Amino acid sequence: MTDWVRHPDPQVLTIPLVGADGINSVTRTYTVGATALHDGGMTLYRGVADLPKMLDGETFILVTADDGCRLIAYPVSAPIARSGSSRINWVLLVPDRVYEGQTPVLGESQEAVRRILGSLIGNWALDFLDIEAMIEKSPTIKSDRLRDRDPINQWSRSRVVLLGDAAHPMYPIGAQGASQTIVDAACLAGAIKTEADPFIAIAEFVSARLPQTNNVVLANRKMNREELEHVGTASSTRSEKFRTTTSNYRQAVRDRTRPHSSSVGHNTIER
């Protein structure tokens, strides 16, 4: 940051520096100071697998076991869907209590991770998704903690501005992380294109996106909490509660994240 601020070329100082360096963002620390990570008491396992067509090829699924393990899976490739198959992006959330009081060690070998997953969900019988194939056909399975950071009221400092997980890291509960980052990028690009002054462009972007994404961070926490509260209830009751929770979440995200084209430039897209 020091080198950028002191750059000898005055033209460089008219260009915003965008910090899109993820949940452990160095740019965020420079911009707003250190902010604590919030641990959600779970381990995430995630991967992508090419599989036979899942349901209608478009459906997002959430499967919750009695022990609180939750599988989120959804297709991510339209061309592969048109070919009759599904490229499935999936995330398994495993509560710490499932490990009998022992927090799992991250960074295990792929063989060890697949063995862990087999013991956790290998016996799940779903007529619309082959769990064993999902694990086997994921080239790389990543593991991490369920983490986010508290919403903040500032994303910029001078010409430095945050974007994506650097600005609003969130639980991957509603599959919103990448989506919100894409909307961030479209809004910032639109503001920069229509405003010659980088300070005004950044201010318009932040004013449009910060309150919206902060609400999504909190909505993800709320949905995670409510889903865990449903674990252990009777099947019929649980299904109804999940329907209510997901419906409320969908409405909250839809209402709170639609960008306003008048304030973020002419090329802004709507989700």
FIPAZA-179568 format. One record per residue (C-alpha): y negated, x negated, z; residue in three letters. Coordinates in steps of 0.1 Angstrom, whole numbers, padded with zeros to 4 digits, always signed. Layout:
// residues N
YXZALA ...
***
This chain:
// residues 271
+0000+0000+0000MET -0024-0028+0008THR -0019-0044-0026ASP -0024-0010-0044TRP -0057-0003-0024VAL -0070-0038-0033ARG -0059-0037-0069HIS -0084-0057-0091PRO -0084-0032-0119ASP -0108-0003-0111PRO -0090+0020-0135GLN -0059+0019-0113VAL -0079+0034-0085LEU -0085+0066-0105THR -0048+0073-0107ILE -0031+0092-0079PRO -0002+0074-0063LEU +0026+0099-0058VAL +0050+0093-0030GLY +0084+0109-0040ALA +0105+0085-0020ASP +0127+0109-0001GLY +0134+0119+0035ILE +0129+0084+0048ASN +0096+0080+0028SER +0075+0049+0035VAL +0046+0067+0017THR +0048+0095+0042ARG +0045+0071+0071THR +0014+0055+0055TYR -0001+0089+0047THR +0005+0109+0080VAL +0020+0084+0104GLY +0056+0084+0118ALA +0072+0118+0121THR +0106+0124+0138ALA +0137+0134+0120LEU +0152+0167+0133HIS +0190+0165+0136ASP +0208+0199+0131GLY +0240+0189+0148GLY +0261+0188+0117MET +0275+0165+0091THR +0271+0172+0054LEU +0297+0163+0027TYR +0285+0169-0009ARG +0298+0163-0044GLY +0298+0176-0080VAL +0330+0186-0098ALA +0339+0199-0132ASP +0363+0228-0126LEU +0376+0260-0143PRO +0350+0287-0145LYS +0341+0300-0110MET +0337+0338-0109LEU +0311+0348-0136ASP +0299+0312-0140GLY +0265+0319-0124GLU +0273+0330-0088THR +0262+0311-0057PHE +0289+0312-0029ILE +0288+0307+0008LEU +0321+0306+0027VAL +0322+0304+0065THR +0353+0296+0085ALA +0359+0307+0121ASP +0352+0271+0134ASP +0317+0272+0118GLY +0324+0250+0088CYS +0304+0264+0058ARG +0309+0257+0021LEU +0280+0263-0003ILE +0288+0260-0040ALA +0272+0269-0072TYR +0273+0260-0109PRO +0246+0236-0122VAL +0252+0232-0160SER +0246+0260-0185ALA +0262+0240-0214PRO +0294+0235-0195ILE +0293+0272-0185ALA +0291+0282-0222ARG +0322+0261-0228SER +0341+0283-0203GLY +0341+0259-0173SER +0319+0252-0143SER +0302+0221-0131ARG +0301+0229-0093ILE +0276+0214-0070ASN +0290+0218-0034TRP +0280+0211+0001VAL +0302+0214+0032LEU +0285+0216+0066LEU +0306+0207+0095VAL +0294+0213+0131PRO +0298+0185+0155ASP +0320+0206+0178ARG +0347+0206+0151VAL +0351+0169+0158TYR +0360+0177+0194GLU +0329+0161+0208GLY +0330+0130+0186GLN +0302+0125+0161THR +0317+0114+0128PRO +0308+0080+0115VAL +0289+0081+0082LEU +0295+0057+0054GLY +0333+0060+0054GLU +0352+0050+0024SER +0359+0076-0003GLN +0395+0076+0006GLU +0386+0083+0043ALA +0361+0110+0033VAL +0387+0128+0011ARG +0412+0126+0040ARG +0387+0141+0064ILE +0379+0169+0040LEU +0416+0176+0034GLY +0421+0180+0071SER +0390+0203+0075LEU +0393+0226+0045ILE +0424+0216+0025GLY +0442+0247+0036ASN +0414+0271+0026TRP +0428+0297+0001ALA +0401+0310-0022LEU +0411+0329-0053ASP +0379+0319-0071PHE +0377+0282-0062LEU +0405+0255-0059ASP +0394+0235-0029ILE +0419+0207-0034GLU +0407+0203-0070ALA +0371+0204-0059MET +0377+0174-0036ILE +0399+0155-0060GLU +0376+0159-0091LYS +0343+0150-0074SER +0338+0114-0085PRO +0317+0105-0055THR +0315+0124-0022ILE +0285+0116-0001LYS +0282+0122+0037SER +0250+0125+0058ASP +0236+0143+0087ARG +0220+0178+0085LEU +0184+0167+0089ARG +0148+0178+0082ASP +0113+0171+0096ARG +0088+0194+0112ASP +0063+0209+0087PRO +0030+0189+0086ILE -0005+0201+0077ASN -0014+0171+0055GLN +0002+0156+0025TRP -0025+0132+0012SER -0046+0103+0022ARG -0073+0092-0003SER -0055+0091-0037ARG -0020+0090-0022VAL -0001+0123-0022VAL +0034+0133-0011LEU +0059+0153-0032LEU +0095+0166-0026GLY +0115+0154+0003ASP +0087+0130+0012ALA +0065+0160+0019ALA +0089+0187+0030HIS +0125+0175+0038PRO +0145+0206+0045MET +0181+0217+0054TYR +0201+0222+0022PRO +0210+0257+0033ILE +0194+0277+0006GLY +0198+0251-0023ALA +0160+0248-0023GLN +0154+0211-0020GLY +0155+0201-0057ALA +0140+0234-0068SER +0110+0230-0046GLN +0106+0194-0058THR +0106+0205-0094ILE +0079+0231-0086VAL +0059+0204-0068ASP +0060+0182-0098ALA +0049+0210-0122ALA +0021+0220-0099CYS +0008+0185-0094LEU +0010+0177-0131ALA -0009+0209-0139GLY -0036+0200-0114ALA -0040+0165-0127ILE -0042+0176-0163LYS -0070+0201-0156THR -0090+0182-0131GLU -0106+0149-0140ALA -0113+0141-0103ASP -0080+0130-0086PRO -0094+0141-0052PHE -0098+0177-0065ILE -0065+0177-0083ALA -0047+0165-0051ILE -0065+0190-0029ALA -0056+0219-0052GLU -0020+0208-0054PHE -0017+0205-0016VAL -0035+0238-0009SER -0011+0256-0032ALA +0021+0240-0022ARG +0019+0229+0014LEU +0020+0263+0031PRO +0046+0276+0007GLN +0071+0248+0012THR +0064+0247+0050ASN +0076+0283+0051ASN +0107+0274+0032VAL +0115+0246+0057VAL +0113+0271+0085LEU +0132+0298+0066ALA +0160+0273+0061ASN +0161+0266+0098ARG +0162+0303+0105LYS +0190+0310+0081MET +0210+0282+0095ASN +0206+0294+0130ARG +0215+0330+0121GLU +0245+0320+0101GLU +0258+0300+0131LEU +0252+0330+0154GLU +0275+0351+0131HIS +0305+0327+0136VAL +0332+0343+0156GLY +0322+0379+0151THR +0345+0405+0135ALA +0350+0400+0098SER +0333+0433+0087SER +0304+0427+0111THR +0300+0391+0100ARG +0299+0401+0063SER +0272+0426+0069GLU +0252+0401+0090LYS +0255+0375+0063PHE +0243+0400+0037ARG +0213+0408+0058THR +0205+0371+0065THR +0208+0360+0028THR +0188+0390+0016SER +0160+0383+0041ASN +0161+0346+0031TYR +0160+0354-0006ARG +0130+0376-0001GLN +0112+0351+0021ALA +0116+0323-0005VAL +0107+0346-0034ARG +0075+0358-0017ASP +0063+0325-0004ARG +0070+0299-0031THR +0056+0315-0063ARG +0028+0291-0075PRO -0006+0304-0084HIS -0016+0292-0119SER -0053+0296-0112SER -0052+0269-0086SER -0027+0244-0099VAL -0034+0241-0136GLY -0025+0259-0169HIS +0010+0243-0172ASN +0023+0255-0139THR +0058+0271-0141ILE +0070+0300-0119GLU +0104+0299-0104ARG 
***
